[in-house]
């Protein structure tokens, strides 16, 4: 076993799965919220302002569960990702997203979240862009994405530190929003 690197699927339950191919409809509290690439910012947070719903009988098969991470697979947003911890509401993930379920027995799931915001990750994604062509990354390629080997104790420390920073950033955004109002 290589102790210096792993791949994403070493830390997941199963392989990656593509989202539902359905049209978005106007936001409706009686329908599930539809998570699309355009709802995800580059920093992995969500834009709640333009959320839509989805009206498809198969949508329950595409519901995000805590510790899922979705990746944009095509176009200028290839590699954009969102880690779902269950706190933002319920979501059905759209067809241009690929979902992986992180196994908390194999790693700290938020370690994967933070790695997927790193410069190393962004350079890996960029390696799929050739010339004027934007890269496409399929589920198998995302599953083979290299990840550094970091002990669980180190993962937990990294997550604790970065989560505290995220909390401070979120608090500062609330203060700025309040001041702007």
C-alpha positions as semicolon CSV with decimal commas, in nm:
position;residue;x (nm);y (nm);z (nm)
1;X;0,000;0,000;0,000
2;X;0,134;0,342;-0,099
3;X;0,153;0,562;0,211
4;X;0,205;0,886;0,019
5;X;-0,111;0,911;-0,184
6;X;-0,454;0,765;-0,235
7;X;-0,738;0,824;-0,481
8;X;-1,084;0,957;-0,405
9;X;-1,256;0,617;-0,429
10;X;-1,028;0,487;-0,152
11;X;-1,242;0,706;0,076
12;X;-1,589;0,660;-0,074
13;X;-1,883;0,426;-0,053
14;X;-1,916;0,301;-0,409
15;X;-1,827;0,493;-0,722
16;X;-1,934;0,832;-0,850
17;X;-2,288;0,876;-0,981
18;X;-2,429;1,128;-1,226
19;X;-2,721;1,350;-1,128
20;X;-3,074;1,349;-1,264
21;X;-3,134;1,479;-1,615
22;X;-3,440;1,693;-1,550
23;X;-3,542;2,051;-1,613
24;X;-3,544;2,302;-1,332
25;X;-3,878;2,460;-1,240
26;X;-3,954;2,769;-1,035
27;X;-3,883;2,728;-0,664
28;X;-4,174;2,553;-0,497
29;X;-4,178;2,455;-0,130
30;X;-4,376;2,140;-0,220
31;X;-4,097;2,019;-0,451
32;X;-3,735;1,931;-0,374
33;X;-3,463;2,192;-0,428
34;X;-3,257;2,129;-0,740
35;X;-2,881;2,176;-0,699
36;X;-2,718;2,285;-1,024
37;X;-2,363;2,390;-1,114
38;X;-2,477;2,754;-1,124
39;X;-2,583;2,731;-0,759
40;X;-2,229;2,651;-0,644
41;X;-1,966;2,922;-0,599
42;X;-1,599;2,853;-0,676
43;X;-1,526;2,845;-0,301
44;X;-1,767;2,553;-0,250
45;X;-2,044;2,758;-0,091
46;X;-2,396;2,794;-0,227
47;X;-2,577;3,080;-0,396
48;X;-2,919;3,055;-0,230
49;X;-3,071;3,339;-0,432
50;X;-3,141;3,159;-0,758
51;X;-3,234;2,815;-0,633
52;X;-3,490;2,620;-0,835
53;X;-3,693;2,307;-0,775
54;X;-3,724;1,983;-0,968
55;X;-4,048;1,804;-1,051
56;X;-3,957;1,450;-1,150
57;X;-4,086;1,123;-1,001
58;X;-3,730;0,981;-0,997
59;X;-3,583;1,273;-0,802
60;X;-3,565;1,085;-0,468
61;X;-3,300;0,862;-0,627
62;X;-3,072;1,169;-0,653
63;X;-3,105;1,310;-0,302
64;X;-2,786;1,426;-0,135
65;X;-2,700;1,268;0,199
66;X;-2,458;1,407;0,460
67;X;-2,092;1,354;0,359
68;X;-2,170;1,358;-0,012
69;X;-1,959;1,578;-0,237
70;X;-2,062;1,679;-0,589
71;X;-1,834;1,793;-0,869
72;X;-1,912;1,990;-1,184
73;X;-1,804;1,770;-1,472
74;X;-1,797;1,998;-1,776
75;X;-1,740;2,345;-1,915
76;X;-1,585;2,648;-1,752
77;X;-1,694;2,531;-1,409
78;X;-1,535;2,185;-1,433
79;X;-1,413;2,084;-1,090
80;X;-1,633;2,326;-0,896
81;X;-1,757;2,131;-0,596
82;X;-1,989;2,136;-0,299
83;X;-1,967;1,927;0,018
84;X;-2,308;1,846;0,165
85;X;-2,325;1,824;0,543
86;X;-2,705;1,829;0,567
87;X;-2,726;2,182;0,706
88;X;-2,829;2,369;0,389
89;X;-3,161;2,190;0,333
90;X;-3,245;1,895;0,111
91;X;-3,112;1,882;-0,245
92;X;-3,151;1,677;-0,559
93;X;-2,832;1,699;-0,766
94;X;-2,849;1,781;-1,135
95;X;-2,712;1,589;-1,431
96;X;-2,395;1,791;-1,485
97;X;-2,285;1,705;-1,131
98;X;-2,116;1,384;-1,017
99;X;-2,173;1,270;-0,657
100;X;-1,938;1,072;-0,436
101;X;-2,038;0,954;-0,088
102;X;-1,746;0,992;0,152
103;X;-1,715;0,712;0,408
104;X;-1,652;0,860;0,756
105;X;-1,495;0,528;0,861
106;X;-1,221;0,578;0,603
107;X;-1,143;0,948;0,654
108;X;-1,271;1,273;0,795
109;X;-1,517;1,367;0,516
110;X;-1,448;1,737;0,561
111;X;-1,080;1,669;0,487
112;X;-1,193;1,581;0,132
113;X;-1,401;1,901;0,124
114;X;-1,102;2,115;0,215
115;X;-0,865;1,931;-0,018
116;X;-1,106;2,004;-0,305
117;X;-1,060;2,377;-0,239
118;X;-0,679;2,356;-0,241
119;X;-0,442;2,488;-0,504
120;X;-0,318;2,133;-0,565
121;X;-0,673;2,022;-0,651
122;X;-0,728;2,324;-0,877
123;X;-0,406;2,246;-1,066
124;X;-0,519;1,885;-1,110
125;X;-0,850;2,006;-1,260
126;X;-0,666;2,258;-1,479
127;X;-0,454;1,975;-1,624
128;X;-0,766;1,858;-1,811
129;X;-0,795;2,186;-2,003
130;X;-0,610;2,173;-2,332
131;X;-0,556;2,488;-2,536
132;X;-0,886;2,663;-2,593
133;X;-1,084;2,353;-2,496
134;X;-1,237;2,334;-2,151
135;X;-1,186;1,999;-1,987
136;X;-1,448;1,745;-1,908
137;X;-1,391;1,513;-1,616
138;X;-1,598;1,197;-1,588
139;X;-1,686;0,995;-1,278
140;X;-1,405;0,745;-1,329
141;X;-1,146;1,023;-1,357
142;X;-1,279;1,201;-1,047
143;X;-1,272;0,866;-0,866
144;X;-0,904;0,834;-0,955
145;X;-0,823;1,186;-0,836
146;X;-0,504;1,167;-0,631
147;X;-0,527;1,267;-0,266
148;X;-0,237;1,305;-0,025
149;X;-0,205;1,045;0,247
150;X;-0,266;1,220;0,576
151;X;-0,323;1,034;0,903
152;X;-0,670;1,058;1,056
153;X;-0,526;1,260;1,346
154;X;-0,376;1,510;1,099
155;X;-0,702;1,519;0,899
156;X;-0,897;1,600;1,215
157;X;-0,655;1,879;1,307
158;X;-0,671;2,029;0,956
159;X;-1,051;2,013;0,959
160;X;-1,073;2,168;1,306
161;X;-0,849;2,457;1,201
162;X;-1,016;2,523;0,866
163;X;-1,367;2,484;1,008
164;X;-1,287;2,754;1,264
165;X;-1,175;2,982;0,980
166;X;-1,492;2,902;0,783
167;X;-1,702;2,989;1,087
168;X;-1,522;3,323;1,122
169;X;-1,567;3,400;0,750
170;X;-1,940;3,319;0,775
171;X;-1,973;3,544;1,080
172;X;-1,792;3,828;0,900
173;X;-2,024;3,790;0,600
174;X;-2,326;3,819;0,831
175;X;-2,182;4,132;0,990
176;X;-2,107;4,285;0,648
177;X;-2,456;4,201;0,526
178;X;-2,605;4,361;0,837
179;X;-2,391;4,672;0,796
180;X;-2,484;4,702;0,427
181;X;-2,852;4,681;0,516
